[in-house]
Amino acid sequence: QVQLVESGGGSVQAGGSLRLSCAFSAYPYNKYCWGWFRQIPGKDREGVAAIDSYGQPTYAESVKGRFTISKDNDKNTLYLQMDSLKPDDTAAYHCAADREYGGSWCTVAVVGDLGNWGPGTQVTVSS
């Protein structure tokens, strides 16, 4: 099990940047799949980015080249650097994690299905 708490959301104009943080508590000797997904009311959740236990990132096509996922183990924090923000990026952003077993299944495609979610932080991008 892992506990997650997001921070860093806010309002920004199109073209601006935000850096989201996700403080986590996890067993240090276990392997985890980490990621970010976003949720818009009335729409399906959308995986944004994932990073596996070896540090390999994957991104949704809609954010590729604009967002960067990273993890600082010393600070027990997962980050999402968001640049060149667009109004379509407006959503509640959640970090997520789950134990990683077996092969390299940890990609952005599975982020929305990870078993542990944070409560979310709102990002609003105005034009």
C-alpha positions as CSV (number, residue, x, y, z in Angstrom):
1,Q,0.0,0.0,0.0
2,V,1.1,3.6,-0.7
3,Q,-0.3,6.9,0.4
4,L,-0.3,9.9,-2.0
5,V,-1.0,13.6,-1.6
6,E,-0.9,16.1,-4.5
7,S,-0.1,19.8,-4.4
8,G,0.9,22.6,-6.7
9,G,-2.3,23.1,-8.7
10,G,-3.7,26.5,-9.5
11,S,-4.9,28.8,-12.2
12,V,-2.6,29.8,-15.1
13,Q,-3.0,31.4,-18.5
14,A,-2.5,29.4,-21.7
15,G,1.2,29.0,-22.4
16,G,2.1,29.1,-18.8
17,S,3.7,26.4,-16.5
18,L,2.9,24.6,-13.3
19,R,4.8,22.0,-11.3
20,L,2.7,19.5,-9.5
21,S,4.1,17.5,-6.6
22,C,2.9,14.2,-5.1
23,A,4.3,13.4,-1.7
24,F,4.2,9.6,-1.1
25,S,4.7,7.1,1.6
26,A,5.7,3.7,0.3
27,Y,7.8,0.8,1.4
28,P,11.3,1.6,0.0
29,Y,12.3,-1.9,-1.0
30,N,9.2,-2.6,-3.1
31,K,8.9,-1.7,-6.8
32,Y,6.1,0.6,-7.8
33,C,4.5,1.9,-10.9
34,W,3.9,5.7,-10.6
35,G,1.8,8.0,-12.7
36,W,-0.5,11.0,-13.1
37,F,-4.0,11.0,-14.5
38,R,-6.5,13.8,-14.9
39,Q,-10.2,13.9,-14.4
40,I,-12.8,16.2,-15.9
41,P,-16.4,16.0,-14.6
42,G,-18.5,14.0,-17.0
43,K,-15.6,12.6,-18.9
44,D,-13.5,9.5,-18.5
45,R,-10.2,9.8,-16.6
46,E,-7.2,10.2,-18.8
47,G,-3.7,8.9,-18.1
48,V,-1.2,11.6,-18.5
49,A,2.2,10.2,-17.6
50,A,3.8,7.2,-16.0
51,I,7.2,6.3,-14.7
52,D,8.2,2.7,-13.9
53,S,10.5,1.4,-11.2
54,Y,13.5,1.9,-13.4
55,G,12.7,5.5,-14.2
56,Q,11.4,5.0,-17.7
57,P,8.7,7.5,-18.5
58,T,5.8,7.3,-20.9
59,Y,3.3,10.1,-21.9
60,A,-0.1,10.5,-23.4
61,E,0.2,11.9,-27.0
62,S,-1.8,15.0,-25.9
63,V,0.9,16.1,-23.5
64,K,4.1,14.7,-25.1
65,G,6.8,17.3,-25.4
66,R,5.0,19.6,-22.9
67,F,4.9,17.6,-19.6
68,T,7.7,15.8,-17.8
69,I,7.3,13.2,-15.0
70,S,10.1,12.7,-12.5
71,K,10.6,11.2,-9.1
72,D,12.9,12.3,-6.3
73,N,13.4,9.3,-4.0
74,D,15.3,11.4,-1.4
75,K,12.3,13.7,-1.0
76,N,9.7,10.9,-1.4
77,T,8.0,13.1,-4.1
78,L,6.7,12.5,-7.6
79,Y,6.6,15.5,-9.9
80,L,4.7,16.6,-13.0
81,Q,6.3,19.6,-14.8
82,M,3.6,21.1,-17.0
83,D,4.8,23.6,-19.7
84,S,3.0,25.2,-22.6
85,L,-0.3,24.6,-20.9
86,K,-3.5,24.7,-22.9
87,P,-7.1,25.2,-21.9
88,D,-7.8,21.5,-22.7
89,D,-5.4,20.7,-19.9
90,T,-7.9,22.0,-17.3
91,A,-8.7,19.1,-15.0
92,A,-8.2,17.6,-11.5
93,Y,-4.9,15.9,-11.5
94,H,-4.3,12.9,-9.4
95,C,-1.1,10.9,-8.8
96,A,-1.4,7.2,-8.6
97,A,0.7,4.2,-7.8
98,D,0.7,0.4,-7.5
99,R,3.1,-2.4,-6.9
100,E,5.0,-3.4,-10.0
101,Y,5.3,-7.1,-10.6
102,G,6.8,-9.0,-13.5
103,G,7.4,-7.4,-16.8
104,S,7.3,-3.8,-18.0
105,W,3.6,-3.2,-18.0
106,C,3.9,0.2,-16.3
107,T,3.0,2.7,-19.0
108,V,0.7,5.7,-19.3
109,A,-2.0,3.3,-20.6
110,V,-2.5,1.8,-17.1
111,V,-2.3,4.9,-14.9
112,G,-6.0,5.3,-14.6
113,D,-6.2,1.7,-13.3
114,L,-3.6,1.9,-10.6
115,G,-4.9,0.9,-7.2
116,N,-3.8,3.9,-5.1
117,W,-4.8,7.5,-5.8
118,G,-4.2,10.8,-4.2
119,P,-7.1,13.2,-3.6
120,G,-6.2,15.4,-6.5
121,T,-5.2,19.0,-7.2
122,Q,-7.1,21.3,-9.6
123,V,-5.4,22.8,-12.6
124,T,-7.3,25.5,-14.5
125,V,-5.9,27.0,-17.7
126,S,-7.5,30.1,-19.2
127,S,-7.2,31.4,-22.7
